[in-house]
Amino acid sequence: MEQKIAIKRLWELINEGKSAQEIMAELDISEMATLQNALQGLMQEKGKTINVPGLIGKASVNAEYTDTGKPIPSEMTEDRAKK
């Protein structure tokens, strides 16, 4: 079931620097997908990319990828970082 999100309040919380978990608690959102959908609508409305801490897992943010888009295992990148 789709939830209606108060876009104005979502924008305020983002500008306050709230994390995804804090926003979900404040707006009584039960699923991350609901927040992601609301955020996508907000980005379209504002015409810019919005970064919300905790929305994307750390592993995916810090991951490195090959030219073809395949993830490079972290143990391989750790060896390279030590050199």
Kinemage of the C-alpha trace (Angstrom):
@kinemage 1
@onewidth
@group {chain A} dominant
@subgroup {mainchain}
@vectorlist {calphas} color= white
{ca met a 1} P 0.000 0.000 0.000
{ca glu a 2} L 1.364 3.392 -1.004
{ca gln a 3} L 1.858 6.023 1.683
{ca lys a 4} L 1.399 9.754 1.089
{ca ile a 5} L 4.465 11.663 2.259
{ca ala a 6} L 4.402 15.333 3.216
{ca ile a 7} L 6.909 16.628 0.672
{ca lys a 8} L 7.321 19.973 2.431
{ca arg a 9} L 8.172 18.255 5.728
{ca leu a 10} L 10.487 15.809 3.945
{ca trp a 11} L 12.371 18.775 2.443
{ca glu a 12} L 12.663 20.414 5.887
{ca leu a 13} L 14.066 17.248 7.455
{ca ile a 14} L 16.601 16.827 4.654
{ca asn a 15} L 17.743 20.428 5.101
{ca glu a 16} L 18.144 19.777 8.832
{ca gly a 17} L 20.599 16.995 7.912
{ca lys a 18} L 18.464 14.126 9.202
{ca ser a 19} L 19.420 10.591 8.246
{ca ala a 20} L 17.140 8.222 6.354
{ca gln a 21} L 16.254 6.394 9.592
{ca glu a 22} L 15.431 9.657 11.382
{ca ile a 23} L 13.256 10.816 8.486
{ca met a 24} L 11.438 7.487 8.409
{ca ala a 25} L 10.723 7.705 12.144
{ca glu a 26} L 9.603 11.342 11.940
{ca leu a 27} L 7.259 10.758 9.006
{ca asp a 28} L 6.107 7.321 10.209
{ca ile a 29} L 7.420 5.562 7.098
{ca ser a 30} L 7.707 1.803 7.465
{ca glu a 31} L 9.574 0.910 4.254
{ca met a 32} L 12.768 2.322 2.751
{ca ala a 33} L 11.232 2.043 -0.731
{ca thr a 34} L 8.511 4.500 0.304
{ca leu a 35} L 11.133 7.031 1.345
{ca gln a 36} L 13.093 6.455 -1.871
{ca asn a 37} L 9.968 7.054 -3.978
{ca ala a 38} L 9.131 10.247 -2.098
{ca leu a 39} L 12.715 11.410 -2.450
{ca gln a 40} L 12.672 10.737 -6.180
{ca gly a 41} L 9.558 12.895 -6.528
{ca leu a 42} L 11.184 15.640 -4.460
{ca met a 43} L 14.318 15.569 -6.619
{ca gln a 44} L 12.183 15.912 -9.741
{ca glu a 45} L 10.301 18.817 -8.174
{ca lys a 46} L 13.474 20.612 -7.044
{ca gly a 47} L 15.454 19.706 -10.161
{ca lys a 48} L 18.527 18.590 -8.240
{ca thr a 49} L 20.088 15.563 -6.600
{ca ile a 50} L 19.523 15.224 -2.874
{ca asn a 51} L 21.838 13.200 -0.648
{ca val a 52} L 20.302 11.619 2.452
{ca pro a 53} L 22.738 9.966 4.884
{ca gly a 54} L 21.947 6.285 5.387
{ca leu a 55} L 19.819 5.961 2.272
{ca ile a 56} L 22.499 4.061 0.390
{ca gly a 57} L 24.480 1.438 2.271
{ca lys a 58} L 28.111 2.246 3.039
{ca ala a 59} L 29.309 -0.777 1.119
{ca ser a 60} L 27.724 0.410 -2.105
{ca val a 61} L 28.945 3.986 -1.682
{ca asn a 62} L 32.531 2.971 -1.008
{ca ala a 63} L 32.654 0.125 -3.506
{ca glu a 64} L 34.854 0.265 -6.564
{ca tyr a 65} L 33.710 -1.045 -9.923
{ca thr a 66} L 35.354 -2.261 -13.124
{ca asp a 67} L 34.783 -0.517 -16.458
{ca thr a 68} L 31.964 -2.970 -17.118
{ca gly a 69} L 30.207 -2.168 -13.833
{ca lys a 70} L 31.148 -5.283 -11.892
{ca pro a 71} L 32.048 -4.698 -8.219
{ca ile a 72} L 35.673 -5.218 -7.208
{ca pro a 73} L 35.900 -7.298 -4.000
{ca ser a 74} L 36.955 -5.192 -1.006
{ca glu a 75} L 39.917 -7.459 -0.223
{ca met a 76} L 41.407 -6.589 -3.632
{ca thr a 77} L 41.029 -2.845 -3.093
{ca glu a 78} L 42.463 -3.085 0.445
{ca asp a 79} L 45.696 -4.568 -0.946
{ca arg a 80} L 45.976 -1.723 -3.423
{ca ala a 81} L 45.353 0.908 -0.708
{ca lys a 82} L 48.236 -0.453 1.432
{ca lys a 83} L 50.789 0.066 -1.350
